[in-house]
Amino acid sequence: MRYVLKEYGMLHVLKEYGRRYVLKEYGRRYVLKEYGMRHVLKEYGRRYVLKEYGMRYILKEDGLRHVLKEYGRRLVLKDYGMRHVLKEYGRRHVLKEYGR
């Protein structure tokens, strides 16, 4: 799948083929909404916790490297300047960032 992350000030729109995700930023709190579901992304200092129904995602930030770990499966999010590559075992997700 291919993901496109667009930034419009405080509003982030994450688009996926066949679906649309809206990521909103409220100060230090991020709310990721999906059609029919609700995802909450919280920021605690330099640590991000992404919670989803029935699953729990932990997003850690270490300098320029981001590691996204999921229970029962591992997702690795790597940061290369303006380009972000989200790799998943068995599948490949490409996350592109526009704006900065």
N, C-alpha and C positions, 0 to 999 in steps of 0.2 A: 504494500500500500504506500501511497505517497501523501505526506502531510505538508501543508503550507501554513506557516505561522506569520500572520501579518500584524504589525503593531500600529495602532492609531492612538497615540497619546497614552491614555490609561486603559484603553480597550484593546484586547488582543483577540483575534479571530483565528481559530485553528480549524482548517478545512481538511476534510478527508473525502476521498472518492465515495460518493453515495451518502455521506453524512456531513453534518456541520456542527462544529464545536465552538462555543463562545467562552473565552477565558477573560474574566473581568478582574481587575485589580482594585482592591479597596485598601489603600494604605499599605500595610504589611500582610494583608490577607488576600489570597487569590481564590476565586470561585470559578471552577470549570464546569460549565453546564453542557449537557448533551440532550438531544431529543429523547424524551421519555425517561431519562436518568439524570442524576445530579452528582457531580464530582466536586469535591472540595479539596483545594490545594492550599495548605497552610504553610506559612514561613515562620520558622523559629530561629532567628539569628541568621546563620549561614546554612541552616538545615531546612529542607522542604519535605513535608509529609503530604502525599496525595492519597486521599481515602476514596474508596469506591464501594458500592454495594457488593458485599460478599468477598471483597478482596482488599488488600492493603498494599499501597505502593509507598516506597521510601525513596525520595530523591535527595541525594547528598551532593554538596558542592565542595570540591577540593581544588581551589585555585581556578584554573581554566578547564578543569576536567569535571564532568558531571557523571555520576554513577546512579543509574536508576535500577533499583532492585525490586523484584516482585516475588511474592511468596509462591513457591512451586515452579518458578521460572525466572530466569535472569535476563534483564534488559540492560544494555549498556548504552548510555548516552554520552557521546564524545563531542567536545567543543573544538572546532578548528577555526578560530577567528570569527568570521561572519557566517560560517556554515556549520550546522549541527547535523551529526549523523547518529541516528538512533538504530542500533543493531539489536536484533532479537534472534535467539536461537531458532533456526529453522526458517526464519523469515527475515527480510531486511526492510527497515523503515527509514525513509529519508526525510529528515526534518530541516527545512530551509528557513532561515530568518531573513526578513527584509527590514531595512531601516537603519540598522547600526551594526 
